[in-house]
Amino acid sequence: MNLLRCSDVSLTDGQSARWAGGMTTPMALAVANRLAATGVAAIEIASPAALRQCVARGEDPWQRIELLRDRLPGVTLRAAVSLLTEHGRRGCDVISTEVAKLWLRELAQRGVREVVLIDPLVIVERMAPVLKEAKVLGLTTIAALPFAPERSDGDIQAQASALASAGASRVMLRDEAGLLTTDRLATLLPALRAGLHATPLDLHLRCQTALGPQVALEAVRIGIDGIDTTFAPLANGASAPALGTLLKSLRLLALGAPASEQTLHAVREADRMLGEMADRHGFPSGRAWVFDLAPWAHQLPGEVAARFMQQLAASGLAHKLHAFANECARIRSDLGAPPMLAPFARPIAEQALLHLSGEPRYAELRPGVRRALQQVYGAVPAAVDARLARRVGALPNTPAQTVAALRTAHAGASDAALVIAQACGTAPEAQPAAASPETFRYVPTTPAQALVDGLTARAARYARLGVQGPDIAIELQGTEG
């Protein structure tokens, strides 16, 4: 058995799924060394979602990457790059080859050494030149291979083989909806092995159905080369399996080389620090979700599933989970069965929630649903609903702007800013500027102090504000009125 390669996605997918993208740059910097001390093969520090989260918080995403690089010397840094965007700005629904190459160069200049390249439609012809450029830059390229339960092993094997032939250093089976089972793995992984030959095979999966940890163990037993994990406070549910649980389970089952006590101690310390951070900032802990059949119907990827489970609960519609799931499946079928990944999954979930809330079906079309019907991202696997297609009409092809044209249109903007403009839909002049490094110092506070700070900020609106509890009593006098 090959030595298992565990990579960490806590700073990207983990915090997106469990903390709704709330991990600030100071938080990431504070915990980075703890993560690295566990000896994971690579730490993913950037993704399209993480870039958008930075911009929304007023942080420069490139500065975040550089600060993490400086904090993690000698650590293999990884980034995810997607060729499809979901912000809806014309001309950059699909990241052009030119811009994708620019994106890779900006990452490489900042110390990133591995790139997960994602094209949800797996159009190898548009992935191949990007894979080639990554190789020129000395990057290890991991080509994403989306899993959907309705697709045959043979179809997935053919795509894996095509990605390897196009120049991928590794191929990653990505089960973003957590729908893999141990029975399916028993046939799928050997088929992928046969199609990939010597190209290493990795696995990225989520835990929506609560089967993720079991599937991860079975993948290791069959012979996966690498697997994505997170640390316990950011694991399970809509996120990836927990590294500590996986390592202890592998040792118990005598699978592969057992993790050392030093490694397990380092994992516990990282878990502890992240747990304290979650408690301090009011983030939910990494609890497992109970087993449910709904994910096999809605097939929503991790972060989208988490967001819409919360919205259902907040709207008093949690009891309609299965109705929501079935409506997602129905809308997906109307759109030609696109992969349930960005940019398709979120608009489908939004449309389903509209219908579930009592609005007549398709009385309103979400913008992302319109774009999916118009197939601006590429051809979808099946036929779209003819009535809906006529309703939205065809959209003229808008050729992607060249890098030269972008530079002319945004004179004075850096290439890094142009990449963010295309990937996130935020114009260069509206992007956050780099901040003083001192502003990224993380100052931990106790929950009690955080409570006092929050009450103090609100006290002026009240004549008197008081909180009492075990071992704590706070009384604040307002000043307004």
Secondary structure by P-SEA (a helix, b strand, c coil): cccbbbbbccccccccccccccccaaaaaaaaaaaaaacccbbbcccaaaaaaaaaacccaaaaaaaaaaaccccbbbbbbbccccccccccccccaaaaaaaaaaaaaaccccccccccccccccaaaaaaaaaaaccbbbbbbbbbccccaaaaaaaaaaaaaacccbbbbcccccccccccccccaaaaaaaaccbbbbbbbbccccaaaaaaaaaaaacccbbbbbccccccccccccaaaaaaaaaaacccccccaaaaaaaaaaaaaaaaaaaaaccccccccccccccccccccaaaaaaaaaaaaaaccccaaaaaaaaaaaaaaaaccccccccccaaaaaaaaaaaacccccccccaaaaaaaacccccccccccaaaaaaaccccccccccaaaaaaacccccaaaaaaaaacccccccccccccccccbbbbbcaaaaaaaaaaaacccccccccccccbbbbbbbccc
